[in-house]
Amino acid sequence: MTFFGDPTVWLPLAFAALMGISILVYVVLDGFDLGVGILLPLGDEQEKDRMIAAIGPFWDANETWLVLAVGLLLVAFPVAHGVILTALYLPVAVMLIGLILRGVAFEFRAKTTGKQKHRWNQAFFFGSMSASLAQGYMLGLYIMGLEHTPATVAFGVLTALCLTAGYGFIGATWLIIKSEGTLQMKAIRWARTRLWGVVLGFGAISLASPLVSERIFEKWFSFPSMILLAPLPLMSALLVFILYTALQHLPAKDDKWAWVPFTATASLFLLAFAGLAYSFYPYVVPEQLTLYESASAPESLFIILVGALFVLPVIIGYTILAYTVFRGKATELRYD
């Protein structure tokens, strides 16, 4: 273990990186299928089936990344896991209920018709909406240091609304790739109307994070950090411009640029995540617990790391396989 240096330093950092990657992949992948669920009421009956078909092969596997992230938090940073889950118990419960409701509705809507199918469509929508709002609220409270005051709760509500708009936006960009005809045109309109909610959310988080603590403010606005970090907001602004321009010019001939909005949105999420990671490092609980204070014993972390190095390629492999096998436009929804 000493071959790599001090294990009390690199092991917690390695697990923080694995956990961060898992959360980022989850936000992008499960974000778009939550977003499709949020948009579901806007389609007609045939379009709803096509929307479900666009996420059907992927949504269950996408949630694996959330399980991986929470599992890594539990085994690698048990003290932080206790603090975070205690502070966020209610929104976590709401999120889990929403995810369960989505899973049940997804299966049962396929086994009924008429009013019953309509009710299960509503259940799928409410499950998607509640899970999205809960995740956004948790993000806001986490940024605010897990404190419950009128100001932090208000910020949590704002981030809940903005993240939900962001999920709806990335869901619309996914439908642009996976659909055609009238549904694709609707998806383009849905993306256009939700772009500004995404911009508002990123702006609110970017402004609030440095104001939470003097330490974060210094990390961003001291010299030379301010110069070295300038590419992050500049690249984010460029991506927003690319998104706006692409959405104004879609659909293109032969569906040539349908992939641009989704790719740009995923890149925007990546930049936002990088900014948050830089802001809060080395803390896993903002201003309370660092990675190194809350990490498990190095011996335990090393054993868990060996297991993770076997499990992670499997998850990546079947994720790539699913997206490769089911590439192309979503076809008619069939269960036989």
C-alpha positions in Angstrom: 0.0 0.0 0.0 2.9 2.3 0.7 4.0 1.9 -2.9 1.5 4.6 -3.8 2.4 6.9 -0.9 0.4 7.6 2.2 -2.8 5.5 2.0 -4.6 7.8 4.5 -4.3 10.5 1.8 -4.8 8.8 -1.6 -7.4 6.2 -0.6 -10.0 8.7 0.6 -9.3 10.9 -2.4 -9.7 7.9 -4.8 -13.1 7.0 -3.2 -14.2 10.6 -3.4 -13.3 10.6 -7.1 -15.2 7.3 -7.6 -18.2 8.7 -5.7 -18.1 11.9 -7.6 -18.0 10.2 -11.0 -20.9 8.0 -10.0 -23.0 11.0 -9.0 -22.2 12.8 -12.2 -23.0 9.9 -14.4 -26.3 9.4 -12.5 -27.3 13.0 -12.9 -26.8 12.9 -16.6 -28.2 9.4 -17.3 -31.0 9.2 -14.8 -31.5 12.9 -15.3 -32.8 12.5 -18.8 -35.1 9.6 -18.0 -36.5 11.5 -15.0 -36.9 14.4 -17.4 -38.8 12.3 -19.9 -41.1 11.3 -17.0 -41.6 15.0 -16.1 -42.5 15.8 -19.8 -44.8 12.8 -20.1 -48.2 14.7 -19.6 -47.3 17.0 -22.6 -47.5 14.2 -25.1 -50.6 12.6 -26.6 -51.3 8.9 -26.0 -49.1 7.6 -28.9 -46.4 10.0 -28.0 -46.4 8.9 -24.4 -45.7 5.3 -25.5 -42.9 6.5 -27.7 -41.5 8.6 -24.9 -41.5 5.6 -22.6 -39.9 3.5 -25.4 -37.1 6.1 -25.6 -36.0 5.4 -22.0 -37.3 1.8 -21.5 -34.0 0.0 -22.1 -32.0 2.4 -20.0 -33.8 3.8 -17.0 -33.4 0.9 -14.6 -29.7 0.5 -15.3 -29.2 4.3 -15.0 -30.3 4.1 -11.3 -27.4 1.7 -10.6 -25.1 4.7 -10.5 -27.1 6.2 -7.6 -26.9 2.9 -5.7 -23.1 2.8 -6.4 -22.7 6.4 -5.2 -24.6 5.9 -1.9 -22.9 2.6 -1.3 -19.5 4.2 -1.7 -20.5 7.0 0.7 -21.7 4.4 3.3 -18.6 2.2 3.2 -15.9 4.8 2.5 -17.2 7.7 4.6 -19.6 6.3 7.2 -19.5 9.3 9.5 -20.4 11.6 6.6 -23.1 9.2 5.5 -24.7 9.4 8.9 -24.5 13.2 9.0 -25.8 13.7 5.5 -28.6 11.2 5.7 -29.7 12.5 9.1 -30.0 16.0 7.8 -31.7 15.0 4.6 -33.9 12.1 5.9 -37.2 13.5 4.7 -36.2 14.5 1.1 -34.3 11.1 0.8 -37.5 9.3 1.8 -39.5 11.4 -0.8 -36.9 10.6 -3.5 -37.1 6.8 -2.7 -40.9 6.8 -2.8 -40.8 8.7 -6.1 -38.3 6.2 -7.6 -40.4 3.2 -6.4 -43.5 4.8 -7.8 -41.8 5.2 -11.2 -40.7 1.6 -11.3 -44.2 0.3 -10.4 -45.9 2.6 -12.8 -43.5 1.7 -15.6 -44.4 -2.0 -15.3 -48.2 -1.6 -14.7 -48.9 0.9 -17.4 -48.0 -1.8 -19.9 -50.6 -4.2 -18.5 -53.7 -2.1 -18.8 -55.5 0.4 -21.0 -57.9 3.3 -20.9 -58.3 5.1 -17.5 -56.1 2.7 -15.7 -53.2 3.3 -18.1 -53.9 7.1 -17.7 -53.6 6.8 -13.9 -50.3 4.8 -14.2 -49.0 7.5 -16.6 -49.9 10.1 -13.9 -48.1 8.0 -11.3 -45.0 7.8 -13.5 -45.1 11.6 -13.8 -45.6 12.2 -10.1 -42.8 9.7 -9.2 -40.4 11.5 -11.6 -41.4 14.9 -10.4 -41.1 14.1 -6.7 -37.7 12.4 -7.2 -36.4 15.4 -9.1 -37.7 17.9 -6.6 -36.2 16.0 -3.7 -32.8 15.7 -5.4 -32.8 19.4 -6.1 -33.8 20.3 -2.5 -31.0 18.0 -1.2 -28.5 19.7 -3.4 -29.5 23.2 -2.2 -29.4 22.2 1.5 -26.0 20.5 0.9 -24.6 23.6 -0.7 -25.9 25.6 2.3 -24.1 23.3 4.8 -27.0 21.1 5.7 -28.5 23.9 7.9 -32.3 24.3 8.2 -33.1 28.0 8.3 -35.7 30.0 6.3 -33.0 31.2 4.0 -31.5 27.7 3.4 -34.9 26.1 2.9 -35.8 28.9 0.4 -32.6 28.2 -1.5 -33.4 24.5 -1.4 -36.8 25.1 -2.9 -35.1 27.2 -5.7 -32.6 24.5 -6.5 -35.4 21.9 -6.4 -37.3 23.9 -9.1 -34.2 24.6 -11.2 -32.9 21.0 -11.1 -36.3 19.8 -12.1 -36.2 22.2 -15.0 -32.8 20.9 -15.8 -33.9 17.3 -15.8 -36.9 18.3 -18.0 -34.4 20.0 -20.3 -32.0 17.1 -20.6 -35.0 14.8 -21.1 -36.1 16.9 -24.0 -32.7 16.9 -25.5 -32.7 13.1 -25.2 -36.1 12.9 -27.0 -34.6 15.1 -29.8 -32.1 12.2 -30.4 -34.5 9.3 -29.9 -37.7 10.7 -31.7 -38.7 12.0 -35.0 -41.6 13.9 -36.6 -44.1 15.7 -34.4 -42.7 14.4 -31.2 -39.2 15.6 -32.1 -40.6 19.0 -32.9 -42.4 19.1 -29.5 -39.2 18.1 -27.8 -37.3 21.0 -29.4 -40.0 23.4 -28.1 -39.8 21.8 -24.6 -36.1 22.3 -24.6 -36.3 25.9 -25.7 -38.7 26.8 -22.9 -36.6 25.1 -20.2 -33.2 26.4 -21.2 -33.6 29.5 -19.1 -34.6 27.5 -16.1 -31.3 25.7 -16.4 -29.4 29.0 -16.8 -31.1 30.3 -13.7 -30.3 27.2 -11.7 -26.6 27.2 -12.6 -26.4 31.0 -12.0 -28.0 30.7 -8.5 -25.7 27.8 -7.5 -22.6 29.6 -8.8 -23.5 32.8 -6.9 -24.5 31.1 -3.7 -21.6 28.7 -3.3 -18.9 31.4 -2.7 -21.2 33.2 -0.3 -21.6 30.2 1.9 -18.2 30.4 3.4 -15.2 32.7 3.3 -13.0 29.7 2.4 -14.9 29.0 -0.8 -15.0 32.8 -1.7 -11.2 32.9 -1.3 -10.7 29.8 -3.5 -12.6 31.5 -6.3 -11.8 35.1 -6.1 -8.2 35.2 -4.8 -5.3 35.8 -7.2 -4.2 33.8 -9.3 -7.2 31.4 -8.8 -9.6 33.9 -10.3 -7.6 33.9 -13.5 -6.9 30.1 -13.6 -10.6 29.3 -13.0 -11.9 31.8 -15.6 -12.3 29.0 -18.3 -15.0 27.4 -16.2 -17.6 30.2 -16.4 -16.5 31.1 -19.9 -16.9 27.6 -21.2 -20.3 27.4 -19.5 -21.4 30.5 -21.2 -20.1 29.1 -24.6 -22.1 25.9 -24.0 -25.3 27.9 -23.3 -24.8 29.8 -26.5 -24.3 26.5 -28.4 -27.5 25.1 -26.9 -29.5 28.2 -27.7 -28.2 28.3 -31.3 -28.6 24.6 -31.9 -32.2 24.6 -30.6 -33.0 27.5 -32.9 -31.7 25.6 -36.0 -33.2 22.2 -35.2 -34.5 20.0 -36.8 -31.7 19.9 -39.4 -31.6 17.9 -42.6 -31.1 14.2 -42.1 -31.3 14.8 -38.3 -27.6 15.8 -38.6 -27.2 17.8 -35.4 -29.8 16.1 -33.1 -27.0 15.0 -30.8 -25.7 18.5 -30.1 -28.1 19.7 -27.4 -27.8 16.5 -25.3 -24.0 16.5 -25.5 -23.7 20.2 -24.7 -26.0 19.8 -21.7 -24.0 16.8 -20.4 -20.9 19.0 -20.8 -22.5 21.8 -18.9 -23.4 19.5 -16.0 -19.8 18.3 -16.0 -18.5 21.8 -15.7 -21.0 22.6 -12.9 -20.0 19.5 -11.0 -16.3 20.3 -11.4 -16.9 23.8 -10.0 -18.8 22.3 -7.0 -16.1 19.7 -6.4 -13.4 22.4 -6.4 -15.5 24.6 -4.1 -16.1 22.0 -1.4 -12.8 20.0 -1.5 -11.5 18.7 0.9 -14.9 18.7 2.7 -17.4 15.8 2.2 -19.8 17.6 4.6 -19.5 21.3 3.9 -17.5 23.1 6.5 -17.9 20.2 9.0 -16.1 17.0 7.9 -13.2 16.5 5.5 -12.6 13.4 3.4 -9.8 12.4 5.6 -11.6 12.9 8.9 -14.7 10.9 7.9 -12.9 8.1 5.9 -12.9 4.5 7.0 -9.6 2.8 8.0 -7.1 2.5 5.2 -7.1 -1.3 5.5 -10.9 -1.3 5.0 -10.7 1.1 2.1 -8.1 -0.9 0.3 -10.2 -4.1 0.4 -13.3 -2.2 -0.7 -11.2 -0.6 -3.5 -10.3 -4.0 -4.9 -13.9 -4.9 -5.0 -14.9 -1.6 -6.6 -12.3 -2.2 -9.3 -14.1 -5.4 -10.3 -17.6 -4.1 -10.0 -17.1 -0.7 -11.8 -16.0 -2.2 -15.2 -19.0 -4.5 -15.1 -21.4 -1.5 -14.6 -19.6 0.5 -17.3 -19.6 -2.5 -19.6 -23.3 -3.2 -19.5 -24.2 0.5 -19.6 -22.2 0.8 -22.8 -23.7 -2.4 -24.2 -27.3 -1.2 -23.5 -26.7 2.2 -25.2 -25.0 0.4 -28.1 -27.7 -2.2 -28.7 -30.6 0.2 -28.4 -29.0 3.1 -30.3 -31.1 4.9 -33.0 -34.6 6.1 -32.9 -37.1 4.8 -30.4 -39.5 2.3 -32.1 -43.0 1.2 -31.3 -43.4 0.2 -27.7 -44.0 -3.5 -27.5 -44.1 -6.0 -24.5 -44.3 -9.3 -26.4 
